Each structure stands twice: as C-alpha cells, then as structure tokens.
C-alpha cells in the first residue's frame, strides 16, 4: 500500500511538472519556430540567393494583415510566360528553400513569386499560426500580383511544401483566382500534427497536454486552432490538386496526404515517392519529380 501511494505521488508530481513546463514553453515552441538562415542551406549545398542561379529578380516588401511586412522575391518569366507560381515554404524554412524550384520554373517560362511567411525568414510577425492568418496574407500577395500590369501574370498556381502546402490548401478554399495547387507533405489538421509532435518530443499521448498548449497559444496569437484544417478546407476547393508525399516521412505522416487526396474533389492526382522522407522528395525522385510538376502545371495553367 505504501509503495502504491508513493507511486501515485511520483506519477502525479511528474505529470504536474510536465504540465507546468508545457504551459510555459509549449506555446513558444508552437507559435515561434526558429528562423533558418543562409548558413543552414549552405550546409545542404543549396543556393541562398537568386543571383547564384542567375535569375533576374525584384525584392519586394508587401504589407499584409496586422501591418506585417513580408519580404519577397519576384522572378518574371522569360517570354512567352506560361503563368505564375507562388512558392510557399515549410515551418522554420524561408524563401531560400524555393530557389531551386524557382530555377526549374523559370527555365520553363513561369513567373515565380517567393516570400517569407510571417514569423519566418526576413519577414515580420510575432507568431506563426499555420494558415489561420497566413491564408489571408496569401490573398494580399495575390492582390499585389494582379496590380502588376507590367507583366503577363496568366493563371496562378500555388506550390507549397509542408506547412506551405497546408496554407495553400486553406487559401484555395477562399480565393477563386487560384487555378491549381501542388501540395507536398501537408498535414491534415493542426491538432493532429501537434499530437504527433507531442508524442515524438515528450513521449506522452495525453490530450489534455495538447489542449493546454493550444488554448494558451490561441489566447496569445488570437487564432482558433480548430479552424486550421486543410482537410475541411478541401470541401470548398474545386480546382486541380497534385498531392506529393514521401512514403518514409517521419515528420508529417504520409497518411495525412492520403487522407487529403481522398477528401479532395476532382480533378486530383497523387504522387507517392517511395523511400523519400520529408525534405528529399526531389532528390529521391529526380527527373520524374520535375516532369510530374511541369506536366501538371502545363495542363492546368493554360
């Protein structure tokens, strides 16, 4: 009996300690992801400026909701332009991650717009909300692009990876100017992906811990976590979507991409990349990856 009583006290103390730590640290981890810099991409041997891949560009600052300034790059297509692709990076990443894609798309006559999401890269913003405010920021980006009468904008597609893919799907549900989406390794709902991170980081499945962190995060960033749901957004999306995922992704389970694909309206395509993880889909699939993206854009941005 004494042993059992001591065990209960120990477990209770442990859970209280974990709760207090998450209460203090959890919202920061969720809302304030680290900002990756040029050094991170140089270690991966990625280019960190558009000049390194000989692309002409403009640097632009766009003011979006809450007066936040988004740092952006615009690369105008070589004529004749086939359309415009907006690249959306993942959590902690920045527009530098899209330079390789910009080169591929520019070489195939697309305009490319890359920007640092709020609270990422060189953009302003106190909090990341995984699409709640970011989708409205993207609408502002499109508002800006359509004012550019000095370029042939054509039809607009979104190319998002990870969090960027989730933002793309949520925005496509509210902006009819978007004509196609490429979604790579997206999550399905914010709550489900946070559950996954919780189990991986602290090895505890208790939902009350998640609820505490999310509730405090909602109060701090003034958003609603339940509204961050690419899965629910798909009911209002009626444009072509290409879902790409790595079958060995250990950061965002590839089952989420399958769920999203199953929930999406036609026309839709899915491209599983066997053996790929979260960030190496292009490396693993190679030329097939490039062809899949370019063929999709060519069909649906005409």
C-alpha angles and dihedrals in degrees: 000000000000090000091051092048091050091049092052091049091049094049092046092050091048093050091047091051093049091047093052092048092049091045089059103031104026099076091049092052091049101041102031110048116182117267113239114219136202090275091064093055094041089059087057089049091243122145114256100194132044089231089067089065092039097246121152111228149163123227110222135180114210121195111219136170118331089020092282117160117223116202110221146174125215119198113189116216125247106251133296091048116210096197141289129288122196113205118214118194129211131256114300090007126102141203090287087075089065098054093096090052091046090057092050093048096043090052087056096050103260128136109235128204119190126179142169110250118233112289090017137098113336095338125108127241136110099226142032113220100180095237106332093102096007093071089057090048089055091052087056090050090054089046088058095046094053089057090062100100090167092076139051100246097179118174119342128233130181122221111192133174124200107322088007090059090051090051090048093054093047092049094047087062092061106031120063092191089078109092103181140007133208109200117190121188096338126174120236101220133359093235094053094049091047089053088055093050091048093054092046097047104038101013094230123122097196111134093203088070091054091047092052093051094044094047092052090045091052091052093048098045097031096232139118117244094200089061091060096088123130086181093063092039091062091073087072097043117096102165130096115284129189113201115202124184142163114236092217097047107144096178099056114018111240089226087079091062089049091051090049092049092050091050096047124101121239136303095058139139135193127208114188114191110209114226095007121131128201101293107023104066094117092044092052099041097037117173092005089060092052093047093049092053096043094046091049093051093045092054098046106032096056 
